[in-house]
Each structure stands twice: as C-alpha cells, then as structure tokens.
C-alpha cells in the first residue's frame, strides 16, 4: 500500500485516521524478529555497510603526500581529498529524509552502495586530481544516504526497550571506522601506490552490497510525495557553501570568506523558510515539524554542542602532535586510535545501561567528564608532555562521548512519530556536519589569534602555539558546559510520541 500525501487535504486529521495512517506507514512487509535479545539481521547488514562507507571519510589522510607528488598539487589543494567528502555529506544529507520515505529499504540500500562503489572506481582509476575529487564526492553521496537509512530502519524494527543496546552497536561502527581509517591506509601505503586503498575498499564494498541485497527485506511503506526541486538546489548550495566557508577559516580571511559564510547561512535560512511554507501547502523536503517535539529539539541542541566540542577538539590534538611534536599522520593516527576503539567497544554496554536505567545516569556524568578532560588538555604546557598522558586523556574523552552520544541519539529519535523518523535522522545528520564545521572553525580561529598575539609579544613559535592551543581547549570546554546544562533537561526515557503535528 502506498500512501499519497500531495497536500494537507490528504493527510490524516482525526485521531482514528492518524492511527490508521501510522499503522499503514509502520507495518513492515516482513515481521521484525521475535527475538529481541540481539540486533535484527537488517540492522547488522546496514551497520556493516555503514562501517565500510564511513571508513573512507578518513582513509585518505595519509595519502596526501603521495597525491601531492603524483598530481603536482599543493598541500592545500590535496587537503580537498578530505574536505570534498564533508562538503558533499553536508549538501546531500538534507535530501535523505524525503528520499527514504519515497523508496523501499532495498532500493535505498542499493542506491547508496552502488553510488559508493561507482565513486570508488572513479577514485581508483582517476588520471587527474580533479577526477579524483569527483570520485570522492560520489563516494560521499552514497555515504550520506547510509547513515539516515540505518537510523530510520533501526527505529522501525527494534523495540523501544532494546534500542539503546542496538544503537550502541551502531555507534561502535560510527566511531571505530574513522579511528581505523588513517592507520589502515598507512598500512596499505606500505605496499605501494595510494590507488591500492581503493583496490582494497572496492571488493569489500561489493561483497557487503551483494550480501545485503540477498538478505535485506523492505521495512515499512513508501510514500509518493512530490519533490521541491527549488528546495533541493537551495539545500545543496546552502549547506555546502556554509560548511565550505567554515572549513576555510584559518586558510583564508577577508571579505571573500565572510561572503561565503554569510551567503551559505542566508541560503540555509531560505531553505528553512521554504520548508515551513511547504509544510502548509505541500510536502517539505525536510519536515521540520520534528522540532515541535521538545525532547528531540533538546537532543538536537545537545548533539550540536557536543559535536562542536568533539570535532573541534579532535583537530587540535593532531595539530599539536604533528606541528609541534613532529609526528607523521600515521603515527598520529595510531596514537588516537585507542580512543576511537574504546568509544566503539563501550557503545553496546552504554546502550544496555540506557535500556535499563535511562539517559540521565549516563549523559550528565558523561558531559561533566567531557568538560573536565577538555579543561585538563588546556593545561598542556610544552612539547614534552608524555605521549601516554595524551593517549590516556584522549581515551577518557572518547569514553565520556560514548556515554553521551548513544543515549542522546536513541532518545531524540525515539520521541518522534514513525512518519518523522527519516526526517529526524536527516536533521540530526545535517546539524552534525554544520556543528562540526562551526566548532572546528571557532577553535582554529582562537588558536591562531592567540598564537599570533603571543608571537607578537615576543614568545617563541613553540610557546605561541602552545598558548593558542590552551585557549582553544578552554573554548572547547565552554562548548561542553552547554552540553552539561542541556543534559539536565533530558527525560530519562522516551516519551510516548504523538502523531504528526499539522
């Protein structure tokens, strides 16, 4: 059965109609597993695919020196191999809420993995650097679909009492994959060309895709809603330009950068205005009625502040290790990998605690611990800080984030009615990209301005850098204080979601 919602006249208006509508939308074409003691097969398959595609976000970091030599490009140009991935994610994720309601689970999975595989082939055979960037963008487009697909499907097939534990398994994939990327690529590069990275990734992606399509069942019903192409264009330009402008902070300055950020922000504001208008007269590309649910809005703000602190701070430690301590990207990746592994391995345990005891027992102590660690990192005073101390602090930071992210993801999406799961996942994913870019830009600006001020005052280059680093970590702990404040506003458990608000 396909529900057509071309306008408000077709949407359910009475409680009885709403109940029937939700039943139609949420009834799976195959029954969810009766055994809730373990994750359903569909979730395991989607987690495996998500792990493969997210791994590629960081897997090219160690290949940058090789790319500079092979394609005769500057370091700044070569950095685009990572930046283009983030920008494409920011531009595509806002479209996935509409897309996932329009197509079946199998179709969405096939589209995402086929797109990713095509991008991987383009990267592997790219004769020029520009085509390599195109391939990375295509890879990112496929990745952008997988995350909301995984989250939406999880909410549809996993009972509420088991979502924390299953979400913990999801967070394992999300956190471990980026941590393994640099180390894995470093090992592959020992064998030869950077193209071997894609030679390694492609068969794994194809295998996961084939196994997934053989086992996946369609979950839920599709809804034939019209698409606003104006919204598609504005979303892509707006979020892409905004994240690009923020990512350029520290690399360029002046009116051009201000225009990029202001222009991107203006387009995002236009996109939001247009979605609010479409909610009244048609079908929005991204349904913002999810924000009418108080707990979802609180979790959205909390996740945004946490990602600002998290991703902003994550760029500071590699800068310190490489620029001041002289480590290679591979050595840096190996030092921060234990933290990512700790976060991932704790995910299922954290999820189980959430299922039993609720969110506040985890999120409040976790956010306080995060602030404590970030402030402690601001006490780095020289280039002789023991590596064991830095690794230990990083592990504790990642443990604190595991205590925050798993419950907050589960709680935020759990309060939404089923018809808003895909839109809620897309809103969360989009804000993560933007918040990460904002946090990174803010802390880099603070680091550079403080370093320049100290250097002008007569400090050595090393002293100036450490002074800037201290201020940046303090700023990260301020972001963390916002997380602490918001954590007290969270309920312990998922409230019974209401129907779609008109």
C-alpha positions, 0 to 999 in steps of 0.5 A, spaced: 500 500 500 502 506 498 500 512 501 499 519 497 500 525 501 500 531 495 497 536 500 494 537 507 487 535 504 490 528 504 493 527 510 490 524 516 486 529 521 482 525 526 485 521 531 482 514 528 485 516 521 492 518 524 492 511 527 490 508 521 495 512 517 501 510 522 499 503 522 499 503 514 506 507 514 509 502 520 507 495 518 513 492 515 512 487 509 516 482 513 515 481 521 521 484 525 524 478 529 521 475 535 527 475 538 529 481 541 535 479 545 540 481 539 540 486 533 535 484 527 539 481 521 537 488 517 540 492 522 547 488 522 547 488 514 546 496 514 551 497 520 556 493 516 555 497 510 555 503 514 562 501 517 565 500 510 562 507 507 564 511 513 571 508 513 573 512 507 571 519 510 578 518 513 582 513 509 585 518 505 589 522 510 595 519 509 595 519 502 596 526 501 603 526 500 603 521 495 597 525 491 601 531 492 607 528 488 603 524 483 598 530 481 603 536 482 598 539 487 599 543 493 598 541 500 592 545 500 589 543 494 590 535 496 587 537 503 580 537 498 581 529 498 578 530 505 574 536 505 570 534 498 567 528 502 564 533 508 562 538 503 558 533 499 555 529 506 553 536 508 549 538 501 546 531 500 544 529 507 538 534 507 535 530 501 535 523 505 529 524 509 524 525 503 528 520 499 527 514 504 520 515 505 519 515 497 523 508 496 523 501 499 529 499 504 532 495 498 532 500 493 535 505 498 540 500 500 542 499 493 542 506 491 547 508 496 552 502 495 552 502 488 553 510 488 559 508 493 562 503 489 561 507 482 565 513 486 570 508 488 572 506 481 572 513 479 577 514 485 581 508 483 582 509 476 582 517 476 588 520 471 587 527 474 586 530 481 580 533 479 577 526 477 579 524 483 575 529 487 569 527 483 570 520 485 570 522 492 564 526 492 560 520 489 563 516 494 560 521 499 553 521 496 552 514 497 555 515 504 550 520 506 544 516 504 547 510 509 547 513 515 539 516 515 537 509 512 540 505 518 537 510 523 530 510 520 530 502 519 533 501 526 527 505 529 522 501 525 524 494 527 527 494 534 523 495 540 523 501 544 526 497 550 532 494 546 534 500 542 539 503 546 543 496 546 542 496 538 544 503 537 550 502 541 552 497 536 551 502 531 555 507 534 561 502 535 561 502 527 560 510 527 566 511 531 571 505 530 571 506 522 574 513 522 579 511 528 581 505 523 581 509 517 588 513 517 592 507 520 589 502 515 591 506 509 598 507 512 598 500 512 596 499 505 601 505 503 606 500 505 605 496 499 605 501 494 601 506 490 595 510 494 590 507 488 591 500 492 586 503 498 581 503 493 583 496 490 582 494 497 575 498 499 572 496 492 571 488 493 569 489 500 564 494 498 561 489 493 561 483 497 557 487 503 552 490 497 551 483 494 550 480 501 545 485 503 541 485 497 540 477 498 538 478 505 535 485 506 527 485 506 523 492 505 521 495 512 515 499 512 511 503 506 513 508 501 510 514 500 509 518 493 510 525 495 512 530 490 519 533 490 521 541 491 526 541 486 527 549 488 528 546 495 533 541 493 538 546 489 537 551 495 539 545 500 545 543 496 548 550 495 546 552 502 549 547 506 555 546 502 557 553 501 556 554 509 560 548 511 565 550 505 566 557 508 567 554 515 572 549 513 576 555 510 577 559 516 584 559 518 586 558 510 583 564 508 580 571 511 577 577 508 571 579 505 571 573 500 570 568 506 565 572 510 561 572 503 561 565 503 559 564 510 554 569 510 551 567 503 551 559 505 547 561 512 542 566 508 541 560 503 540 555 509 535 560 512 531 560 505 531 553 505 528 553 512 523 558 510 521 554 504 520 548 508 515 551 513 511 554 507 511 547 504 509 544 510 502 548 509 501 547 502 505 541 500 510 536 502 517 539 505 523 536 503 525 536 510 519 536 515 521 540 520 515 539 524 520 534 528 522 540 532 515 541 535 517 535 539 521 538 545 525 532 547 528 531 540 529 539 539 533 538 546 537 532 543 538 536 537 541 542 541 545 537 545 548 533 539 550 540 536 554 542 542 557 536 543 559 535 536 562 542 536 566 540 542 568 533 539 570 535 532 573 541 534 577 538 539 579 532 535 583 537 530 587 540 535 590 534 538 593 532 531 595 539 530 599 539 536 602 532 535 604 533 528 606 541 528 609 541 534 611 534 536 613 532 529 609 526 528 607 523 521 599 522 520 600 515 521 603 515 527 598 520 529 593 516 527 595 510 531 596 514 537 588 516 537 586 510 535 585 507 542 580 512 543 576 511 537 576 503 539 574 504 546 568 509 544 566 503 539 567 497 544 563 501 550 557 503 545 553 496 546 554 496 554 552 504 554 546 502 550 544 496 555 545 501 561 540 506 557 535 500 556 535 499 563 536 505 567 535 511 562 539 517 559 540 521 565 545 516 569 549 516 563 549 523 559 550 528 565 556 524 568 558 523 561 558 531 559 561 533 566 567 528 564 567 531 557 568 538 560 573 536 565 578 532 560 577 538 555 579 543 561 585 538 563 588 538 555 588 546 556 593 545 561 598 542 556 604 546 557 610 544 552 612 539 547 614 534 552 608 532 555 608 524 555 605 521 549 601 516 554 598 522 558 595 524 551 593 517 549 590 516 556 586 523 556 584 522 549 581 515 551 577 518 557 574 523 552 572 518 547 569 514 553 565 520 556 562 521 548 560 514 548 556 515 554 553 521 551 552 520 544 548 513 544 543 515 549 542 522 546 541 519 539 536 513 541 532 518 545 531 524 540 529 519 535 525 515 539 520 521 541 518 522 534 512 519 530 514 513 525 512 518 519 518 523 522 523 518 523 527 519 516 526 526 517 529 526 524 535 522 522 536 527 516 536 533 521 540 530 526 545 528 520 545 535 517 546 539 524 552 534 525 556 536 519 554 544 520 556 543 528 562 540 526 564 545 521 562 551 526 566 548 532 572 546 528 572 553 525 571 557 532 577 553 535 582 554 529 580 561 529 582 562 537 588 558 536 591 562 531 589 569 534 592 567 540 598 564 537 599 570 533 598 575 539 603 571 543 608 571 537 607 578 537 609 579 544 615 576 543 614 568 545 617 563 541 613 559 535 613 553 540 610 557 546 605 561 541 602 555 539 602 552 545 598 558 548 593 558 542 592 551 543 590 552 551 585 557 549 582 553 544 581 547 549 578 552 554 573 554 548 572 547 547 570 546 554 565 552 554 562 548 548 561 542 553 558 546 559 552 547 554 552 540 553 552 539 561 546 544 562 542 541 556 543 534 559 539 536 565 533 537 561 533 530 558 527 525 560 530 519 562 526 515 557 522 516 551 516 519 551 510 516 548 510 520 541 504 523 538 502 523 531 504 528 526 503 535 528 499 539 522 
